[in-house]
Amino acid sequence: MKRRKFLRNSGTVAAGVISTPLFASFNEPKEEIGTEKEAVLPIAICTWNFGNATAKAWQVLEKGGSALDAVHQGVMVEENDLNNSTVGNGGRPDRDGNVSLDACIMDKDGNCGAVLAMQNIANPISVARKVMEETPHVMLAGKGAEQFAYEQGFKKTDLLTEESKKAWEEWKKTSQYKPIINIENHDTIGMLAIDADGDIAGACTTSGMAYKMAGRVGDSPIIGAGLFVDNEVGGATATGVGEEVVRTVGSFLIVELMRQGKSPQEACEEGVKRIIAKNKDKQDFQIGFIAINKKGETGAYCIHPGFTYRTYTKEGHVNNPSDSYLNK
């Protein structure tokens, strides 16, 4: 079942808030679960069924653009989509009613930039790239990140839409927080791409968990946790409960496993199993990894069924179901 249809049909209230559709529906056939994908370059892949994002990335790649530009422009599509309440403008706020955004980006040379807990700026991925290209730093946080964005010409934007505000006010009636599997209120978009030159880049952006404690930062903007790229080996990115990905430095782990000879699929599976091993009595949360190696082979794995990832190559645009640790 496609993620949008699942959200629409579930009618589930997560933390007192009804989940809303995040993206347009697509009708391409799905690949079989657990199969290793043949290498086809160039390629763009992303977490979840964010087909508009991979379509934008493919436009860049098809014209001979760089993997860095592809992932940057690809994830920006979701940052700008007000119907997506988990990324960028329109993201759900923290428990104090403030929308704070996290993002990171990494290029083929290992250069990277990130912004953490940044408010009032609609495109954190663009600010993260500026951090990478215009400063000697890797990460800027909070007010410092916001001030840097203004200095770089970004405009102040009220990120709390009326819809997200109403959802937050409804949540405050109970103030309960218990994420529901695959509707965790933090559908990070992580994207990886390989361009025609064979170079790899990645990007990751999110508004974080809805109604989180002010200042909370998950894995998404943390290089090595939510995203990691090594142009000699491959790249990986994550979605789900970020705290668990941080504890295992998940994306770096997966790339290192590929360096040791594991396929992207094998590496993603091992990444999830490491998290499970540290949570033997707790499996009521979702983690999903996607990975790509230098040859363009991809893999994905998650804890609970329901996670999917998009791939776009000259052979087609496909929403791929991920195999899961807990098969149901």
C-alpha positions in Angstrom: 0.0 0.0 0.0 1.4 3.4 -0.9 2.4 5.6 2.0 -0.1 8.4 1.1 -3.0 5.9 0.8 -1.9 4.4 4.1 -2.0 7.7 5.8 -5.3 8.7 4.3 -7.0 5.4 5.1 -5.6 5.0 8.6 -7.5 7.9 10.1 -5.0 7.5 12.9 -4.4 10.4 15.3 -0.7 10.5 16.3 0.0 12.6 19.4 -3.5 14.0 19.1 -3.0 15.1 15.5 -4.4 13.6 12.3 -1.6 12.9 9.8 -2.0 14.6 6.5 -1.0 13.5 3.0 2.6 14.5 2.3 2.9 14.2 -1.5 1.3 13.4 -4.8 0.4 9.8 -5.6 2.3 7.8 -8.2 1.3 4.8 -10.2 4.5 3.2 -11.3 5.0 -0.5 -10.5 6.9 -1.5 -7.4 10.0 -3.6 -7.2 10.0 -6.8 -5.3 11.0 -6.4 -1.7 14.6 -7.2 -0.8 16.0 -7.4 -4.3 19.4 -5.9 -5.1 19.0 -3.2 -7.7 21.1 -3.3 -10.9 23.5 -0.5 -11.4 22.2 2.2 -13.7 23.8 5.7 -13.7 23.0 8.4 -13.2 20.6 7.8 -10.3 18.7 9.6 -7.6 17.1 7.9 -4.6 15.3 9.2 -1.5 13.6 8.0 1.6 9.8 7.5 1.4 7.6 8.1 -1.6 8.7 11.6 -2.3 8.4 11.3 -6.0 8.3 15.0 -6.8 11.7 15.3 -5.1 13.3 12.6 -7.1 11.7 13.9 -10.3 13.4 17.3 -9.7 16.7 15.6 -8.9 16.4 13.6 -12.1 15.8 16.8 -14.1 19.2 18.0 -12.9 21.0 14.7 -13.5 19.5 14.2 -17.0 20.9 17.5 -18.1 24.3 16.6 -16.9 24.1 18.4 -13.6 26.1 17.5 -10.5 24.9 15.1 -7.9 25.3 17.9 -5.4 22.9 20.2 -7.3 20.5 17.3 -7.8 20.1 16.4 -4.1 20.0 20.1 -3.1 17.2 20.9 -5.6 15.5 17.6 -5.0 14.9 18.0 -1.2 14.0 21.6 -1.6 10.8 20.5 -3.3 9.6 19.0 0.0 10.9 22.0 2.0 8.7 24.2 -0.1 5.6 21.9 0.0 3.2 23.3 2.6 1.2 20.1 2.5 4.3 18.3 3.9 4.1 19.0 7.6 7.4 17.2 8.4 9.9 19.1 6.3 10.6 22.8 5.8 8.0 25.5 5.6 4.8 24.3 7.2 6.6 21.8 9.4 4.9 21.0 12.7 6.3 23.0 15.7 7.9 22.0 18.9 5.8 21.9 22.1 6.2 25.6 22.5 4.7 26.3 19.1 8.0 27.2 17.3 9.0 25.5 14.0 12.7 24.7 14.0 14.4 23.0 11.1 17.5 20.8 10.6 19.4 19.9 7.5 22.8 18.8 6.2 24.5 18.3 2.8 27.6 16.5 1.7 29.5 16.5 -1.5 31.9 14.1 -3.4 35.0 15.6 -1.7 33.8 15.0 1.8 32.9 18.7 2.3 29.7 19.1 4.3 27.5 21.7 6.0 24.6 21.6 8.4 22.2 23.8 10.3 20.5 22.7 13.5 17.4 24.0 15.3 17.1 27.0 12.9 13.9 29.0 12.9 12.3 31.5 10.4 14.2 30.3 7.3 12.2 28.2 4.8 15.1 26.4 3.1 17.5 25.0 5.6 19.2 22.8 3.0 20.3 25.9 1.1 21.7 27.5 4.3 23.5 24.2 5.0 25.1 24.4 1.6 26.2 28.0 2.3 27.7 26.8 5.6 29.7 24.2 3.6 30.8 26.6 0.9 31.1 30.0 2.6 32.4 29.2 6.1 35.3 27.2 7.7 32.6 25.4 9.8 30.5 22.3 9.4 27.6 23.1 11.7 25.7 26.3 12.7 22.9 26.1 15.3 20.0 28.1 16.5 20.2 31.9 16.4 23.7 31.7 14.9 22.4 29.7 12.0 19.5 32.1 11.5 21.7 35.2 11.6 24.1 33.6 9.1 21.2 32.9 6.8 20.1 36.6 6.9 23.7 37.6 6.2 23.6 35.4 3.1 20.4 37.0 1.8 17.7 34.6 3.1 14.4 36.2 4.0 12.7 35.8 7.3 9.6 33.6 7.0 6.8 32.6 9.3 7.1 28.8 9.1 4.0 28.0 11.2 1.1 27.6 8.8 -2.5 27.8 10.0 -3.0 24.1 9.5 0.1 23.3 11.7 -1.0 25.8 14.3 -4.4 24.2 14.6 -2.8 20.8 14.9 -0.5 22.0 17.6 -3.4 23.6 19.5 -5.3 20.3 19.3 -2.2 18.4 20.6 -1.9 20.7 23.6 -5.3 19.4 24.9 -3.5 16.2 26.0 0.2 17.0 25.3 0.7 13.3 24.8 3.6 12.1 22.7 3.7 8.5 21.4 4.8 8.2 17.8 2.9 5.6 15.8 4.9 3.3 13.5 5.3 4.9 10.0 3.3 8.0 11.1 5.9 9.4 13.5 5.4 13.0 12.6 9.0 13.3 11.4 9.2 12.0 7.8 12.7 13.1 7.1 13.6 13.3 3.4 17.1 12.0 2.8 18.4 11.9 -0.8 21.4 10.4 -2.5 22.5 10.8 -6.1 25.3 9.7 -8.5 25.8 11.9 -11.5 27.1 11.0 -15.0 30.6 11.5 -13.8 30.1 8.9 -11.1 30.3 11.3 -8.3 28.1 10.9 -5.2 26.4 13.6 -3.0 23.7 13.5 -0.3 21.2 15.8 1.5 18.9 15.4 4.4 16.3 17.8 5.8 13.5 17.7 8.4 11.4 19.7 10.9 12.1 17.0 13.4 9.6 15.3 15.7 6.4 17.1 16.1 6.0 18.7 19.5 9.6 17.9 20.5 11.2 19.6 23.4 12.6 23.0 22.3 16.1 22.6 21.0 15.9 18.9 20.3 18.0 17.8 17.4 17.8 14.3 15.9 20.1 12.5 13.5 19.1 14.4 10.3 21.7 17.2 10.3 24.4 15.1 12.0 27.1 14.0 9.5 27.7 10.3 10.0 24.3 9.7 11.7 21.5 11.0 9.4 23.8 11.2 6.3 27.2 10.1 5.1 28.9 10.0 1.8 32.3 8.6 0.7 32.9 9.1 -3.0 35.1 6.0 -3.1 32.5 3.8 -1.6 28.9 5.1 -1.5 26.4 6.9 0.6 23.6 6.3 3.2 20.9 8.2 4.8 18.3 7.5 7.5 14.7 8.3 8.6 12.8 7.5 11.8 13.5 8.1 15.4 16.7 10.0 15.2 18.0 9.3 18.6 18.5 5.7 17.8 20.4 6.5 14.6 22.7 8.9 16.5 23.6 6.2 19.0 25.0 3.9 16.3 26.3 6.6 13.9 24.1 4.7 11.5 24.9 6.2 8.1 28.6 6.2 8.6 28.3 2.6 9.8 26.5 1.5 6.6 29.1 3.2 4.4 31.9 1.5 6.3 30.2 -1.8 5.9 30.1 -1.3 2.2 33.8 -0.4 2.2 34.4 -3.8 3.8 32.6 -5.5 0.9 28.9 -5.7 1.9 26.3 -4.8 -0.6 24.0 -1.8 0.1 21.3 -4.2 1.1 23.5 -6.1 3.4 24.9 -3.0 5.0 21.4 -1.5 5.6 20.3 -4.7 7.2 23.3 -4.7 9.5 22.6 -1.1 10.4 19.1 -1.9 11.6 20.3 -5.0 13.5 22.8 -2.9 15.4 20.0 -0.6 16.5 17.8 -3.6 17.4 20.6 -5.1 19.5 20.7 -1.9 21.6 16.9 -2.0 22.0 16.2 -5.6 22.8 13.1 -4.8 24.9 11.9 -1.9 22.8 10.8 -2.2 19.2 7.9 0.2 19.1 9.7 2.7 16.8 10.7 2.9 13.2 14.1 3.3 11.6 14.7 3.2 7.8 18.0 3.3 6.0 18.7 3.6 2.3 22.1 3.2 0.7 23.9 3.4 -2.6 27.3 2.2 -3.6 29.8 3.5 -6.2 28.4 1.2 -8.8 24.9 2.6 -8.4 23.4 -0.5 -6.6 20.9 0.4 -3.9 19.5 -1.1 -0.8 17.1 -0.4 2.0 16.0 -1.9 5.3 13.7 -0.9 8.2 12.4 -2.2 11.5 8.7 -2.3 10.8 7.0 -2.9 7.4 5.7 0.2 5.6 8.9 2.1 4.7 9.5 2.7 1.0 12.1 4.6 -1.0 12.1 6.2 -4.5 14.6 5.5 -7.3 14.9 7.5 -10.5 17.0 6.4 -13.4 16.7 6.3 -17.2 14.9 3.0 -16.7 12.1 4.5 -14.7 10.7 6.1 -11.6 9.9 3.5 -9.0 8.6 3.4 -5.4 10.4 0.5 -3.8 9.0 -1.3 -0.7 11.7 -2.0 1.9 12.2 -5.3 3.6 11.9 -5.1 7.3 13.3 -6.7 10.4 9.8 -7.4 11.8 8.0 -9.1 8.9 4.2 -8.8 9.3 
